Every structure is written in C-alpha cells, then in structure tokens.
C-alpha cells in the first residue's frame, strides 16, 4: 500500500452547520459595508472564504484589497463563534459514516488524515470543535493557505506527505468532497476524488464532474473500502 494522504472537505462533506457560516458572512458584510445581501447573487458551495469575500466585495463595488478581505474575514470569524453556538443539535451534525471513516483511517499505518477546505483555519476549528472532531485532523490545506482551491489542496497534500515522511509524488492523495470544485481541485494536483452527495450536489452530478467514485453518503457499503485503497 502506498502512503496515503486523505483530505476531507468540511461544509457539506463532514458536517452541516445549519447555515451558521452563511449567516456569519452576511452579518460581517452588514457590519462593515452595510450590505447584508452582498453574497445573495452567487453560490458559496466549494468556494474558499477569501474568494467568497473578494467576489462579494466586487459585487457591491467595494475595494478588494488584502486589507479589506482580512477585515471581513475577521468580522466573519467573530460572528461565526456566536452563530455556531446558537444552532441546535438537529441542524448541526456530522454526516452519516464520517466519524467512522475518519476514525478507521486514523487507525491505519501509512495514512495521514487531514482537511482540504476553503475555510480559513480558525473557521475550520470553530466549526469542527462544535461536534468534537477538530482534533482528529493533524494538518490540512485551508482557505488561508491559498485563495485558489487547487493550491490549498496542494498545500494539504504536501503537509500530509511530510507527516508520512514521503515525497508527495510517491503518495496516494484522496480528496473527499461534496462539490465539483472539490473534484476539480483534486484533478488539478493529480489526486483521486471521492464525492459525497450530502451537500448541494448529488452523487451523480459529482461523477459527471469527474469524481473517481461518488456515494449518497459515507454509509454506502463500498465507501470505506475505496477510501482505504481497496476496490
């Protein structure tokens, strides 16, 4: 078995947050720019936090400088901490099969289990600590590492390979995600992609986008086998 790096997306893949992230971004734009509707005209699915902010700033005609983006992200994180606390357990949960998948992969020799997410690192921590799984991921590629999703996945792959003590070129890298952007990012670095239809897109749509395999959720009988390198 080749050394294996697993990169799990967060929103729509590992967890649903009951809309806490979207509300927090809306509140941040209202606070700083008086525009709670800045993100209404586009889908955030699969976008990095910084790309979301840049696009929304452009839509409302505001400067998209590094400083302007940083300010919105800081306000977003402040709101996120409160919004995550407010969501009830029925709407804020880990998707079926994901706790088991992460736990099983972590128990295997030669596996590095990390995150591949458009969330900035602090946002990832806030979202995953709520459901008690943030400490299951030793590394990741985050939205603060790169605004482009391909590049943040590359960062995550390199970090996982370093933990395994192997060149990234010698590793099997697998991205687990719920959007075509996850699929395209995986393809962009020559990685495999396992799609899950727990977010906005169906498993069929993810297969059409180029995922190696895709399942309605991770309780599918083949999902764990494929994740761990079997067929």
Secondary structure, 3 states (H helix, E strand, C coil): CCCEEEEECCECCCEECCCHHHHHHHHHHHHHHCCCCCCCCCCCCCCCHHHHHHHHHHHCCCCCCHHHHHHHHHHHHHHHHHHHHHCCCCCCEECCCHHHHHHHHHCCCCEEEEEECCCCHHHHHHHHHCCCCHHHCCCEECCCCCCCHHHHHHHHHHHHHHHHCCCHHHCEEEEEECCHHHHHHHHHCCCEEEEECCCCCCHHHHHHHCCCEEECCCCCCCHHHHHCCCC
